[in-house]
Amino acid sequence: MKNVEQLEKIQKAPGFIAALDQSGGSTPKALGLYGVSPDEWSSDDEMFGLVHEMRTRIMTSPAFGGDRILGAILFEDTMDRMVEGQPTASYLWNIKQVVPFLKVDKGLAELVDGAQLMNPMPELDLLLEKAKTNGIFGTKMRSVIKEANDAGIRANVSQQFEIGRRIVSAGLVPIIEPEVDIHCPDKAAAEDILYKAIMDHLNVLDADEIVMLKLTLPEQDNLYADCVSHQNVARVVALSGGYSREEANDRLSRQAGMVASFSRALSEGLNAQQSDDAFNEMLGSSIASIAESSAS
């Protein structure tokens, strides 16, 4: 059963969603940007320990709180760990009033028809049960569109909604994320096809099937306005997708009703060697700029 207080926050409160869910493949890059080099770990366990230290520093910062941050997306390893003596998801909600989400996909399949669907998730039902036990509110899963190919885009969206409905039936709110690569040669055309495919699926959901959408900032401003206002959509959030924080914020500020769900753009400028004061000041500045852009 969905947490009503958390759902209301996601639907109505100002702010944005922090994406703290880099996983195995993207963790070394995230640590590198944070100033931690590969010679500082010798195993995956040590690497994930270091990235948890980074995430803990972000989550426990006085700059990070539910006044400006709606939710945080976690990697499974982060959900399994503790922050200040309690499980991460519990810490986020009980201490920070930040709604916890879990990344559930297992990475991307090979490119077919200009799109990368998600790899199979044979243990999804077990993971969803584990997520509920840990106080997780919703999930996030990503697939990618690289070309304006109707068949590939529709297959991508169909897979997202098929799994999304399974997640809804398990009592969680899925963030459906069919990302359009910002380097897509005909990005605007791909986004037009994507918009139509998403609306086709939204319009056949049952009244109690509530989802969220995480979408690339579009070439045509307010392309996704009908998604924002749709009765089955709790919130539409934007991914930064490789844009700098400045460009992502600028694009986001022109999308009425969309809020940010930034990862790299959130942690841009943070460094392991910074003093706590410098770290908190930089994080606070990032959060303020992203929250402002999300308030359009």
LUMGUTOR-600718 format. One line per field, with one value per residue (C-alpha): residue number from 1; x, y, z. Coordinates in steps of 0.001 Angstrom, whole numbers, plus 500000, padded with zeros to 6 digits. Example, Ala and Ser with C-alpha at 12.3 -4.5 7.8 and 13.67 -1.06 7.14 Angstrom:
<rodos>
pos c(1:2)
c1 c(512300:513670)
c2 c(495500:498940)
c3 c(507800:507140)
</rodos>
This chain:
<rodos>
pos c(1:2:3:4:5:6:7:8:9:10:11:12:13:14:15:16:17:18:19:20:21:22:23:24:25:26:27:28:29:30:31:32:33:34:35:36:37:38:39:40:41:42:43:44:45:46:47:48:49:50:51:52:53:54:55:56:57:58:59:60:61:62:63:64:65:66:67:68:69:70:71:72:73:74:75:76:77:78:79:80:81:82:83:84:85:86:87:88:89:90:91:92:93:94:95:96:97:98:99:100:101:102:103:104:105:106:107:108:109:110:111:112:113:114:115:116:117:118:119:120:121:122:123:124:125:126:127:128:129:130:131:132:133:134:135:136:137:138:139:140:141:142:143:144:145:146:147:148:149:150:151:152:153:154:155:156:157:158:159:160:161:162:163:164:165:166:167:168:169:170:171:172:173:174:175:176:177:178:179:180:181:182:183:184:185:186:187:188:189:190:191:192:193:194:195:196:197:198:199:200:201:202:203:204:205:206:207:208:209:210:211:212:213:214:215:216:217:218:219:220:221:222:223:224:225:226:227:228:229:230:231:232:233:234:235:236:237:238:239:240:241:242:243:244:245:246:247:248:249:250:251:252:253:254:255:256:257:258:259:260:261:262:263:264:265:266:267:268:269:270:271:272:273:274:275:276:277:278:279:280:281:282:283:284:285:286:287:288:289:290:291:292:293:294:295:296)
c1 c(500000:501420:502344:499701:501860:504736:502455:501038:504547:505586:502440:502253:505354:507952:511428:513135:514325:517986:519367:521926:521720:524950:525563:528474:529251:528938:530359:534068:533170:531088:533943:536442:534390:534333:538139:538522:540826:540711:543942:542005:540081:541036:537628:533981:533189:535725:534480:530864:531998:533630:530593:528388:530647:530089:526330:526227:528075:525453:522444:523646:524626:522533:521942:520103:516557:512892:512297:513861:514263:511165:512824:516083:516725:518965:521027:520246:523628:522822:519409:521123:523499:523071:523209:523776:522667:519518:518743:519225:515559:514442:517025:515873:512211:512394:515215:515142:511511:512862:510874:513026:513035:514987:516654:515427:516672:519636:521172:520640:520266:521954:520745:517773:515740:517584:516701:518171:515560:516195:517865:515638:514856:514246:514338:512167:509363:511846:513486:510113:509296:512685:512100:508748:510290:512912:510346:510888:508047:508771:511144:513107:514134:515934:516002:517441:516333:519124:517219:513848:512696:508998:509314:512213:510598:507266:508976:510888:507767:505761:508421:508552:504795:504508:507024:505639:502226:503852:505483:502165:500501:503226:502195:504978:505041:507293:509342:509159:512302:512609:515585:516186:519947:520813:523051:520159:520527:516841:516030:512878:511349:512210:510527:507351:507106:507872:505192:502532:503617:503561:500088:498760:499882:498787:495295:494659:495818:493232:492257:494299:497461:499693:503069:505775:507729:511417:512114:514936:514528:512770:513616:510038:509201:506229:506007:504995:502336:499612:501722:502176:498412:497432:495348:497550:500840:502020:504888:506972:510671:513528:516901:519972:521218:524751:523828:525782:523875:523582:522066:519880:518525:517906:516005:514062:512980:511025:509023:505899:505194:508319:510825:514415:515787:519461:522452:525675:524310:523548:527031:528905:531668:531662:535038:536242:539023:536683:536212:532721:531964:533081:531266:528020:528238:528730:525947:523633:524285:523585:520384:519198:519729:518037:515110:514655:514580:512070:509709:508525)
c2 c(500000:503374:505822:508553:511275:510423:510325:513744:515156:513734:515057:518536:519742:522044:520706:518018:514401:513676:510769:508965:505658:505241:501493:499210:500579:504281:504247:504643:507689:509188:508630:510100:513283:513390:513237:509569:507677:503923:503288:504036:500737:497165:495444:496165:496078:498818:500828:500649:501544:504708:505700:505136:507524:510094:509586:509665:512974:514344:512938:514059:517550:520338:521532:518280:518234:517795:521528:521460:517752:515643:512258:510411:507468:504803:501937:498588:498543:501953:500752:497820:500084:502347:506104:507418:504144:503410:501951:504506:504704:505139:507867:509727:509790:509886:512415:514372:513992:512868:510121:507042:505381:502333:501751:498291:497818:495583:497731:498061:495460:495770:498421:497259:499574:502578:501849:500021:498219:497005:493706:490962:491307:487721:488620:491741:490412:489531:492952:494708:492772:493697:497331:497427:495847:498610:501420:502268:504280:503862:502548:503799:501985:503382:502517:504618:505922:506795:507248:508533:504983:504370:500612:500977:503794:502005:498779:500784:502439:499188:497432:500325:500320:496530:496378:499569:497952:495001:497483:499249:495914:495303:498522:500840:503865:503350:506091:505199:506480:506110:508465:510145:510409:514121:513239:511607:512877:513843:514363:516440:513791:511031:513020:513481:509706:509150:511593:509825:506377:507479:509018:505821:503839:506406:506527:502815:502697:501968:504893:503582:502866:505813:506256:508885:509776:510695:512276:513981:517762:518192:520333:521637:523386:521903:518944:516794:519153:516496:514041:516590:517069:513400:511899:508778:510702:511698:513821:514324:514723:515627:513946:516059:513520:514870:518547:520781:521916:525401:524178:521578:524233:526633:524019:522860:526388:526511:523313:524136:521543:519433:519139:517936:514489:515212:512999:514341:517899:517609:516446:518708:520535:518313:516884:514445:516845:519754:520855:520233:523950:524123:520879:522023:525440:523914:521360:524058:526228:523292:522382:525999:526402:523096:523807:527239:525757:523151:525832:526909)
c3 c(500000:498977:501728:501346:502897:500568:497505:498354:498686:495311:493630:495108:496959:495411:494821:492764:492906:493604:491567:493751:491908:489929:489787:488917:485460:486288:489836:488863:486733:489567:492017:489552:489229:493037:493145:494137:491750:490945:492876:496080:495904:495073:494946:494136:497860:498539:495543:496717:500239:498870:496837:499892:501810:499050:499082:502871:502816:500419:502318:505758:504588:506146:502557:501707:503035:502236:501906:498437:497665:497024:496729:496211:493867:495385:494011:495695:497448:498984:500173:501896:503831:506860:507279:510799:512355:510358:506922:504138:503099:506713:507253:504151:505171:508969:509282:506023:504817:501442:499673:498834:495395:494198:490813:489710:486145:485306:482617:478888:476135:472732:470286:468178:465907:467304:470926:473890:475948:479475:480213:481693:485395:486531:490224:489995:492229:495000:494692:494944:498121:499544:498602:500398:503495:503437:503252:499576:497986:494294:491655:488697:485506:482465:478786:475949:472549:470109:466827:465650:464846:465437:466045:468475:470438:470749:471850:474436:475849:475789:477867:480337:480876:481009:483851:485347:485767:487571:489929:490523:491321:493928:495691:494514:492196:489156:487534:483836:482089:478299:477902:474548:474053:473814:470824:468907:465289:465044:468703:468120:465827:468307:471074:469002:468534:472220:473355:471289:472516:476161:475815:474185:477257:479841:478369:478970:482597:485254:487475:490421:488372:489263:487581:487240:484121:483835:480465:478600:478420:475058:472023:471908:475162:477024:474641:477615:479036:478563:480567:483355:483677:483166:485980:486150:486464:489926:488567:485445:486197:483870:483522:482833:480278:479958:479740:482094:485182:483677:480401:482122:484493:481601:479592:482643:483562:480281:480978:483000:485687:485130:487968:487949:488662:488179:488987:487519:487470:491206:492222:489773:491657:494748:495754:498389:499369:500128:503719:505087:504841:501190:500342:501973:500323:496861:497387:498743:495694:493333:495152:495153:491390:490533:492884:491306:487798:488998:490277:486814)
</rodos>
